[in-house]
């Protein structure tokens, strides 16, 4: 299903229609001063529909119909504004309901005082409770692994099907409620109270209605309120001016004029733009703890990225075979490929591919009777047990050494030399053994992700400086940095180095974004203006960041920056369009109001509208209809293209400024022609 269809699904639209009426409660609408003024105007014209002489004016026979038409149009305007906000909120609420389903019917095996385990509802678990989770069971709540090592399926939370290893100690001991244990057994200490789990927080975070307005939204709200007050004063003074020239302006017309002149378009769509910005981040499986975090991403000047998993693919691939002892490269290639035939990991497949490139290929069918030994976090080895009893393994060098010693073999003297050469170059060495005989080392290289250089060049056009931080030695770091095209790098980086860099940039008035997953990253994540924490990381890291990447893919920080800029540009574009709209509506309404009192103003009727009533109603109807037409733009956002601030301003003025003037001229004239054809224009 496409994103558009999800955003405008039958369920979301149906609920949005209902909420459009619910949001007409003045206590709710008071948050949006512009639309509150429109609603007040609706109430007044509704009263005038039943009693045209309510304010002591004199109206002709057709005025009741005219008042009712204005009333209906104002009602539709308010409903369209509420509908825009409700649609934007709808996707977040739908996702929240989906997340709530993962919490239902969860049970846990909690340790009792005597050491046994009792089955209890997961909702009754408290902080520091110890629970046991076995293969195939759901992890009942957020916690830290106290004992055990196992593979966990986090797809219910992250959407990623690949399982992850979780075990006691280190930065990968954190587990999340609602995920599933695929292997082994874990003993977990619960780290949250009921209602405070990460899943609970996610539910609250994705519901856009509960978000706070960003500083720019608040500033724009103040501007809109100010413009509304100014135009209210202007409109109120028109009636005395009309009397001065021996004319009269009815209340319904004054209200219609006010609604058309105040920036109703941006007023109706402002909340929808902000909520949709957070929604676009959620679509990338990134949870923003506030709209402010998304908006701050749009103004980022410096982007700090880890190397492994961010700039490089994370899964290192085989690039070289280094034989040891008396073995040749061909012998090593043969054993390495056989050990990897049934290894479905990226590393395993890369070994088979590299072996094929070197002229050695084997089909799985030839080893169908062999016993497959899966990789284990405990042994750190994988491979095959052949039918004739031959043992073939590949894995961590120290694990291979231990295996050889256990089987009474000897470790080649040049194994350490080959291992050190690979490690010094920044690679990962995997040793290969057949029975108790070490054949050599597979060089797994950190590969820079395709397109990284282009993406960093795009960020450079945005004015964003990229800095790679890595614990690798300077030579390896320099090689990767040059290949990736980052602006700068820090090798052998420690946590305090990241903090020092962030503070130095912020002291220069810059906004800084960074990614991290470990407890040692928590201070820097908290210090950064945009801190993107990995969901696979520790609780400390997730608490410190103001965004959480559910897929643990730090490269998405680039998308987050683009979405932040898109949010700011969308708001600016629609604001420009809204204000430009008013220019055209001036030419429709102002001459129409005074044309009978001051005939000379007929020259200003450049649109040649049929009658004063037709002009006013056409402008008012257009003012209402333009809101739903702009909802897709507010939801989707204006596409961001890297360019200078001057270029961006010029594009906004040409596209949305000029377009905002031309569109009402065309739209109002077409509506006027329709009203004329229906015989309404002369009523």
N, C-alpha and C positions, 0 to 999 in steps of 0.2 A: 504494500500500500504506500502511495506517495505521501510525502510530508504534507502537501496541500490537502489531500483528502483526509488525512488524520486531523489536521487543524480544523477542517470544516465538515467533520463527520456528522451524521444525522443526530447522534446522541449529544454531541457538543453544541450543535446549533439549536437543538430543541431545548436544552437546558438554558442556553444563552437567551433565547426568546423569553422564557419565563423570568429569568433574572433581570431582564431589561425592565420589566414592570416592578419587580421587587426593589430595584435600585432607585426607583422614583421617590422612595422615602426621603424627605428633606434631610433627615439626620445622616443619611448615607451620601446624598448628593452635595451636602455642604462642603465636602472635600474638593469639589470641583465648582468653584464660584461661577464660571462661565455658564455651565449647564444648569446651575441653580437659578440663574437669572432667566434662562429660557423657560424653566419650569414655572417660575413666578409669572412670567408673561402668559404662559398657557392658562394658568388659573384665572388671571384677570380677563383674558379674552373669552374664556369659557363663561364667566359671569356675564360678560357683555353680550354673549350669544343669547342668553335667556332674557336679559334686560338691557337693551341697547342704550337706554337713557339713564343707566346706572350712575354715570358721572355728570349728568345734567346736560349732555350734549344733544344736538338735534341730528338725527340720522334718517336717511331715506328708507324706502321700503326694502331695498336690496341689502341694506347694511347688516341685517341679521345673518343673511347667507354669507356675506363677506367676513363677518366676525367668526362664524363657524368654520369657514375655510382656513382662516389664520390660526384658529384654535387647533384644528386637526394637524396642520402643518407643524406647529410648534410641538405638539405631542409627539409626532413622528420624529422630529429633530432630537428630542430628549431620548426617545427610545433607541434611535440609531446610535447615539453617543453611548448609552448604557450597553447596547448590544456589542459595540466594538470592544469595550472593556471586558464584558462577560465572555466573549469568544476567546480573548487573549488569556483569560483566567481558566477557561474550560479545559485546555490541554493539560495544564498543571494539575487540576483537580482530578482529571481522568487518570493521570499517571499515579497520583496519590492513592486513588482507590485501588489501582492495580497493585501497588506496594502493600496496601493493607491486607490484601488477600494472602500475601506470603506470611503474614503473622498468625493467620487463623489456624487453629488445631495443632499448634506446636506444643510438644511435650518434652520434658527433660528428665534425666536420671540424676537426681541430686544426692550428694553424699550426706549421710546422716551422722549423728554423733558417734555411733558405734562402728562407722566405717563402711556400712552397707549402703546400697543405693535404692532410692524410692522414686517412683514415677510421679511427677507433678506437672501441672500446667506451666508452660514457660512464663506466663504472665505473673507467676508467684515468685519467680527468682529474684533475689536481692544481691546487691554488691557483696563480693567476697564468698558467695556460695561456690562450691566445687561441683561440677557436673561431669559425667562420663558420656562420651559420644563415640559410638562404634560405627563401623563401615555401613554405609547406606542410611545413616540417621542424619537428621537436620541439626545444625548447631542452634541451640535455642535462644541465645542472646549474645551480645558483644562480650568478649573476654580475652584473656591471655592464656596461651597454652602453658600449663605447668609441667606436663609430662607427656611424652609421646611425639611421634612424627608421622604426618599423614598428608595425603593429597586431598585438597578441598575444591569442590565445584562452586565457584562464586557467580555463576551465570545468572542466578536469580537477582543478584544485585548489580553486577557489572554488565551483563549481556554477553560476556565473553565465554566461549565454550571451553577453552583450554584451562585445565585445573592448575592449581598452584600448590606449592609445598608449604605446610605450616608446621612449626615445631617449637619446642621449649627454648627460650633464650633468644637473644639477637633481635634484629629488626623485623623478623618475619614470624613473630609469635602471636600477632594480633589476628583474631578471627571475628567475623561479623554474623550476627543473628540472621537466620533465614538462608544461610548457605549450607551445603551438603558435604559430609565427609565421605570420600570415595574409597579410602583405604585405611587400614590399621585402626588404632584406637587413640583417642586424645582425652586427657583430663584437663579441663578448662576452669579457670577461676573467673567468675563473672565480674565485670568491672563497672557495671552501670546499675542503677535502680530501675524498677519498672517504669516505662514511659520515657526513658532517657536514652534508649539505644540509638545506634546510628540509623537504623531503619525508621525509628520514630522521628528522628531529626530530619531525615530525608523527606518523610511525608509532609512535615511542616514546611520544609524549604521549597518543595516543588509547588506548593499551593501559592501561586502568585498573589492572591488577594491579601495575604498576610505580610507582604513585603513592605519595607519602608521606602519612601521616596528618596531618590538620590539628591545631592546638593544642586545639580543642574536642573532637575525636575522641580525642586522647590523654588529655585530662582525664576524658572519659566512660569511657574504657577503664580508667583508674586507679580511678574510682568503682565500676565493675562488678567489678573485681578485688577491691576492698575489701569490697563486699557479698557476693561469693562466699566470701571468707575468713571473714566474720562468720557467715554461715549455715552454713558448714562447722563452725565451732566449736559453734554452736547444735545442729546435728544430732548431732555427736559426743557432746554431753552428754545427749542424750535417752536413750541406751541405759542409762547409770547410773541415770537417773531412773526408767526402767521397772523396773529391778531393785529399786529402793528400794520400789516398790509391789508387789513380787513378780510382776512381769510380764517379758516379753521382746519385743524388737523385732528382727526378722531384718534382716540386712544389706541385702537387696534393697529392703526397705521404706524403710530409712534413705536409701539412694541415691536412690530414687524421690522421697522427701521433699525431699532436697537439690536435685535437678534442678528440682522444681516451685517451690521457694522462691527460688532464685537467678534473676536477671533474664535467663533464657535467650532471651526474645523479642527484646529489644533487642541482646543479645549476638550473636544469630544474624544480625540485620539491620543492625548498625552499619556494617560494611564496605560492604554493598550500598547503603545510603543515601548514603554518601560518593561511591562510584563512580558511582551513578546521577545525583548532582548534577553531576559533570563530564560525564556523558553527555548530560544535558539541555542543557548549554552547547554541546556538540559538535553537537547537532541544530540549533542556530541557526548552524552553521558558524563557531563561535568555538572556538578551541583554547586551553584553559587550561593553563599550564605546570605548575600544581600545584593540588591540591584546596584549598590555603590561599588561592589567589587567588579561587576561587569563594566560599569561606566569607567572606573579607574583604569581598567585594561585598555580602554580606548585612548588613554592619554599616556601610556607607558613610553618611556624614553630608553630604558635599558632592560634587556632581557637576559637573565642568567639561566643557563641550561646545563644540566649534567651531561656527561658524554655518553655513557653506556645507557642504551634504551631511549635516548633522546635524539642525539645526533647520529649515533650508530644504531644498527638494527637491534642490538641487544643480544640476539641469538648469533653467536659467532659461528662462522662457516669455515669449513676446511679449505685451506689454500696451499698446503704443502705437506709432503710426507718426508720425515727425517729418519732414515734407518739407523740402528745402533748395532754394536757388536759386529758379527760377521755377516749380517743379513744385508741383502740388496734392497733397493727401492721397490723392485718388482715383487719381492717376497713380502715386504711390508704392506704394499698396496693390496695384495691378495687377501692377507689376513684381516686387514682393516675393513675392506669391503664386506667380507663374510660376517664380521662382527656387527656390521651396521645394516644388513639386509632387512631386518625386521624392526629397525629403529625408526619410528615415524617422527622423531623430533627434527627440527631444521638442521641441527648439527649432524644427525645421523644421515639424513638424506643428502647433505652436502658431501659427506665422505663417499657415498656411493657414486654421486655425480662426478666428483673429482677423480675417483678410480676409473670410471668409464672414460673420462677425458684422456687418461693415461694408458688406455688400451686394455683395461681389465674390467670385464663385465660378468656378472653372475645373476642368474634368475633365482627367484625365491623357491620355485618348484624343486630345484636341485637339493634344497635343504628343508623340504617340507616335513621330514621326519625328525628334524633336530628339535631339541628342547629350547624354547626361547627364554632367556633370562632378562626380565625387564629391569630397567634402571631403578635403583632403590636409593632413597636419601640416606639410608644407613650404610650400604656397601659402597655407593658411588661408582658402581660398575654395571655394565650391561654386555650382552653377547649371546653366544649359543653353546649348548652342549651337543656335540655331534653324535650320530648313531654309534660310532666306533669308540665313544668315550672321550674323544678329544675335547678339550675345553678351550674356547676362544673368548677373550674378554677385551674390552677397551674401557678406559675410565681415568680417574684422577691418578697422577703419577704415584703419590704416596699409597693409594689403595692398591695399585698394581704391584708396587714393591712388597706390600704386606702379603698379597696373594702369592707372589713368587716365593717369598720366604716360608710361608705356610706349606707350600708344596715341595720344599727342599731345593729349590733352584737358586741361581745366583743372578744378581743384578749387574748388567753390563757397566763397565767403568765409564763409558761415554754417555750414559743415559742422563746423568745430571748436567753434563755439558750441553746436550741438545735441549733439555728442559729449560736451562737458564737462557739459552739463546732465544728461544721462543718467548719466554716471559719478559726478557729485556726489551724485545721489540714490541711489547704491549699485547702479545697474543696469549692464548690459553693452550697449554700442552695437554694432549690426551695420549697416554701410553697404551700400546697394544701388546697383548701377550697370547701365546699359544701354548697351552699346558703351563709349563714353568719357564718358558723361553720368551724373553722380551724382544720383540721385533723392531720397535722404534716408537716414534712420536708423531702424532698428527698435530699440525699447526692450525689451530682455530683462530681466525683473524676477525677483529672487530671491523665490520664493513659499514662505511658511511651510507646512510639511507639515500636512495635515489631521489634526486630533486632537492636535496638539502641546500646545495649551493644556490639554486634558483630561489628557494623560499627565503633564505637569508638575504639574498639580493633584494627581494620584495620588501622585507622588513627594513632594509637600509633605505629604500625609497620612501618608506613611511617615516623615516627619521629615527628609527630604533636601532640602538647599538646592541650587538649580540656578543655575549661573553660566555665561553665554555669553561666550566669548572670540572676538574677531574683529579683523581688521586694518582693518576699515572705519572711516570717520569716525564721530564720536560721534552725529551726527544720524541716519545710516542705522542704526547699531547700536541706538539708542534706539527707533526705529520697529519694527525686527524684534523686539527684546526685549519691547516692549509687546504686539505682536501675538501672539507665541508664549506669553507669560505666564511667562517665567523670573523668578526672584527678583532677579537682579542681572546686570550685564553689564560687560565691560571692552572699550572701544573702542581701536583702534589698538594692539592688544596685541602685545608683543614676547615672545620666549622667556623673558626674565628676569622679565616680569610674571607669567607662568604659574607659574614657580618660586616667586616671592614669595608668590603667593596660596596655593599648596599648602602651603608651609612655615608660613604664618600660621595656616591651618586646623589643621594637624597640631600646632602648638604649643599649641593649645587642646584637644588630646586627641581630635580628630576624625579619621575615616578619609576619605580623598579618592580619588575615581576621576576619570580623565580619558581622553580619546582623542586620538590624534595619528598623523601619517603621515610627517612630515618629519624630517630629521636634526636640525633645530633643536628638534624636540619631544622628542628622546631624553632629555635631562636631566630634563624634567618627567615623562615617562613612567616613568623609573626612580625618581623621587622619590615619585610617587603610590603609594598603597597598592594600587590597582587601575589598572594602565596598559593600556589597550586600543589596541594598535597595528594600523594598517590593513595588510592584505596587499599593497596597491598601493604602500605606502610604502618607505622606504629600509631597508637591512639594519640600520642603526644603530637605527632606530625599533623594528623587530621584535625586535631583541636586547634593547632596554631595557624593553619592555613585558612584563608577566607573562601577558597574553592577546593572541592574534592573531585578528583578525576576517578570515576568508577572503573574505568578500563585500565588505569595505571599506565597511561601512554602520555608522557610529558610533552611529546611533540604537539599535542593539541593546544598547548599554551599559545602557539602561533595562531590557531583558529580563534582562541578566546580573545586575543588582541584584535583580530580582524572583526569579530562580533562586537567588541566594545566600540571600535571606531564606527562600525556600521550603525550601532545604536545612536551615537552622537550625530552622525550624518543624517540618519532618518529623521530624527527630531528636528534638525535644522532645516531639512528639505521641506517637511510638511509645514513647519512654521513659516518658511518663506512662501510656500504655496498659499497658505491660509491668509497671510497678510496681503499678498498680491491679489487674492480673490476679492478682498474688500474694495480695491481700486475700481474694479469693474462694476461692483454692486453700487458704488456711489453714482455712476452714470445711469444706472437703472432706476434708483429710488429717489434721489434728491431732486432731479428735474421733475419727476412724476408728482412729487408732493406739492411743489410750488408752481407747476405749469399753469394751473387755472388761476392762481393768484397773481402771478407775474408772467404774462404771456411771452415776454422776451426770453425766458428760460427755455422756451421750446427748442432753441438752437442747441441746447445741451443734450437734447434727446437723440444722441448720436446713434443709438441702437434702433430708433424708429419703432418703439414699442407702441402697441395699439392704444392703450389708455392708462391712466394712473393706477387703477386697480389691477390691471393686467401686469403692469411693471412691478408692482409691489409683490403680488402673488407669485410671479415668475421668479423673482429674486429669492423669495422665501422658500419656494419649492426647491429651487436649485441648491440653496443653502443646506436643506435637509438631505437631498439626494447625494450630494458630493461626499458625505460622511461614509455611507456604506461602500461607495466606489473606492474610497481610499483605505478601507480596512485591510484588504490584501497587501497593500504596500506597507502599512504599519506592521502587519504580522510578519511579512517576508523580509522587510528592511530594504533600504536602498543599497544597491551593490557598491561595495567600496573598491576603489581603484587607487593604488598608491600615487599620490601627486602632491605638489606643494600646496600650502595653505591658500595662496593666491589663486592657483588653478582650481582648487576645490570651491572657493568662494565664487569664482567666475562661472563654474559649471552649475552651481546651485542657482545663481541668478538667471542664467540663460535657460536652464531646463525648467526649474520650479518657479522662478520668478516670472519670466515671460509666459511660461505655460499657465501659471496661476492667474495671469491677466487675460489671456486669450480664451481659456476654457470657459469662464463665466459668460463672456460675451456670446460665445456660441451656444452654451447651454441655456442661458436666460432667453435668448432670441427664439430658440426652438420651442421652449416651454410656452413663450408668448404666442407663437404661431399655433400651438396646440390649443391653448385656451381660447384663442380667436376662432379656431375651427369649431370648437365646442360651444361657441356662443357665450362664453363666460366673460370675455374681455370687456364687453360693453355694459355689463351689469353694474 
